[in-house]
Amino acid sequence: MTRLAHRSTRGFSLVEALIAAGLVSTVIVSLGRLVIVATTANRTARAATLATLIAVEKVEQLHGLLWAVDPSGVSIADTVSDLAMMPDQPGGGGLSLSPSGALQQNVNGFCDFFDSDGRALGGGPAPPPGTYYVRRWSIEPLEASPDRTLLLRVLVTEWRGQLPQSSGARLPGDVRFVSIKTRKAV
């Protein structure tokens, strides 16, 4: 019995200490990797949330523009608001139909830019310094009812120094919204 008591007071053997150190090292490395994965996922989720908010803001702006029929049956529409500005300013195209390819390339009047915090940097064909998101939109008549209904599309893409000329395929980080706007009686 004295031999057992004496053995337990000696401490850990070298093998036991190495095994314990190996286990602790494995846990620390695993936790480090978990922190990296969590940080990356958080950054990706933040970027997707901001891009979604930027896209929804444009859809709401487009829906807020005048597109109606007056009491005498004449179609009226806002075709003068500058949609690259928030709030709308006169001097743009409003709900004018977009040229073809407005979602695939930067078209003046149908494109604007934002920084990484979602602050507007203005519109135009070329992104200003600090651009993180590019927002493009198109306004097209709906084939089934071209005089009454518009097809509104909004695309927000992350800017990484160069946007590829899109073929329309969805790229990672893209946010797309599609909506319709129908003329209403004033």
C-alpha positions in Angstrom: 0.0 0.0 0.0 2.9 2.3 0.7 4.2 1.6 -2.7 0.9 2.8 -4.3 0.8 5.9 -2.2 4.3 6.7 -3.1 3.7 6.2 -6.8 0.7 8.6 -6.8 2.7 11.4 -5.3 5.4 11.4 -8.0 3.2 13.3 -10.6 2.7 12.6 -14.3 5.0 10.6 -16.4 6.5 12.1 -19.5 4.2 10.2 -21.8 1.1 11.4 -19.9 2.4 15.0 -20.1 3.0 14.7 -23.9 -0.5 13.2 -24.5 -2.1 16.1 -22.4 0.0 18.7 -24.3 -1.1 17.1 -27.6 -4.7 17.2 -26.7 -4.5 20.8 -25.6 -2.7 21.7 -28.8 -5.4 20.0 -30.9 -8.2 21.8 -29.1 -6.5 25.2 -29.4 -5.8 24.7 -33.2 -9.5 23.6 -33.7 -10.8 26.6 -31.8 -8.5 28.8 -33.9 -9.9 27.3 -37.1 -13.5 27.7 -35.7 -12.8 31.4 -35.0 -11.6 31.9 -38.6 -14.6 30.1 -40.1 -17.0 32.1 -37.9 -15.3 35.4 -38.8 -15.5 34.6 -42.5 -19.1 33.6 -42.3 -19.9 36.8 -40.3 -18.2 38.9 -43.0 -20.0 37.1 -45.8 -23.4 37.5 -44.0 -22.8 41.2 -43.4 -21.9 41.8 -47.1 -25.0 39.8 -48.2 -27.2 41.8 -45.8 -25.9 45.1 -47.0 -26.3 44.1 -50.6 -29.9 43.0 -50.0 -30.7 46.3 -48.3 -29.2 48.3 -51.1 -31.2 46.3 -53.7 -34.5 46.6 -51.7 -33.9 50.4 -51.4 -33.8 50.7 -55.2 -36.9 48.6 -55.7 -38.8 50.8 -53.2 -37.5 53.9 -54.9 -38.7 52.7 -58.3 -42.1 51.7 -56.8 -42.4 55.2 -55.3 -42.2 57.0 -58.6 -45.3 58.1 -60.4 -46.7 55.6 -62.9 -50.4 56.1 -63.3 -53.4 57.0 -65.5 -55.1 60.4 -65.0 -58.9 60.7 -64.8 -59.1 61.4 -68.6 -57.3 58.1 -69.3 -53.9 59.7 -70.2 -50.8 57.7 -69.0 -48.5 59.7 -66.8 -45.1 58.7 -65.5 -42.1 60.2 -63.7 -39.4 60.4 -66.3 -37.3 63.1 -64.8 -36.1 61.9 -61.4 -32.4 61.1 -61.0 -32.5 57.6 -59.5 -28.8 57.5 -58.8 -29.4 60.1 -56.0 -31.2 59.5 -52.7 -33.6 61.1 -52.3 -34.6 61.5 -55.9 -33.4 64.7 -57.6 -34.6 66.1 -60.9 -32.4 65.6 -63.9 -32.5 61.9 -64.6 -34.6 59.4 -66.4 -37.0 58.3 -63.7 -39.1 55.4 -65.0 -37.7 55.7 -68.6 -37.0 52.4 -70.2 -33.5 51.2 -69.8 -31.2 50.4 -72.7 -30.5 46.7 -73.3 -27.6 45.4 -71.2 -28.3 47.7 -68.2 -27.7 44.8 -65.8 -24.6 43.5 -67.5 -22.6 46.8 -67.7 -22.5 50.2 -66.0 -25.0 52.4 -67.9 -25.3 56.1 -66.9 -28.6 56.7 -65.2 -29.1 52.9 -64.4 -26.1 52.3 -62.1 -24.8 53.7 -58.8 -22.1 52.8 -56.3 -21.7 52.2 -52.6 -18.9 51.8 -50.1 -18.4 48.8 -47.8 -20.7 50.4 -45.2 -23.5 50.8 -47.7 -23.1 54.6 -48.1 -24.0 55.9 -51.5 -21.1 57.2 -53.6 -23.1 58.5 -56.6 -23.8 57.2 -60.1 -22.2 57.2 -63.4 -20.5 54.7 -65.7 -17.3 54.4 -63.7 -17.0 53.5 -60.1 -15.4 56.1 -57.8 -12.7 55.3 -55.3 -13.9 53.4 -52.3 -16.6 51.4 -54.3 -17.5 48.1 -52.7 -21.0 47.5 -54.2 -22.3 48.2 -57.7 -26.0 48.5 -58.1 -27.6 48.3 -61.5 -31.2 48.3 -62.5 -33.4 47.9 -65.6 -36.9 49.1 -66.4 -38.6 47.2 -69.2 -42.2 46.9 -70.4 -43.8 43.6 -69.5 -44.6 41.8 -72.7 -48.1 40.8 -71.7 -49.1 44.4 -70.9 -46.5 46.9 -72.2 -48.6 50.0 -71.7 -49.7 49.2 -68.1 -46.9 47.2 -66.5 -43.2 47.6 -66.0 -40.7 44.9 -65.1 -38.2 46.2 -62.6 -34.9 44.4 -62.0 -32.2 45.3 -59.6 -28.8 43.7 -59.3 -26.2 44.4 -56.6 -22.7 43.0 -57.1 -19.6 43.3 -55.0 -16.9 45.3 -56.7 -13.4 43.9 -56.5 -11.6 46.3 -58.8 -13.3 44.9 -61.9 -16.6 43.5 -62.7 -16.7 40.8 -65.3 -19.1 41.5 -68.2 -21.9 39.3 -66.9 -23.7 36.9 -69.2 -26.7 37.0 -66.8 -25.5 34.1 -64.7 -25.6 34.6 -61.0 -22.2 35.3 -59.4 -21.3 34.7 -55.8 -22.2 37.8 -53.8 -24.9 38.9 -56.3 -28.2 40.0 -55.0 -31.1 40.2 -57.5 -34.6 41.5 -57.1 -37.4 41.4 -59.7 -40.6 43.2 -59.3 -43.5 44.7 -61.4 -45.1 48.1 -61.3 -48.6 48.5 -62.7 -50.3 51.8 -63.7 -53.0 52.9 -61.2 -55.7 55.5 -61.6 -54.8 58.9 -60.0 
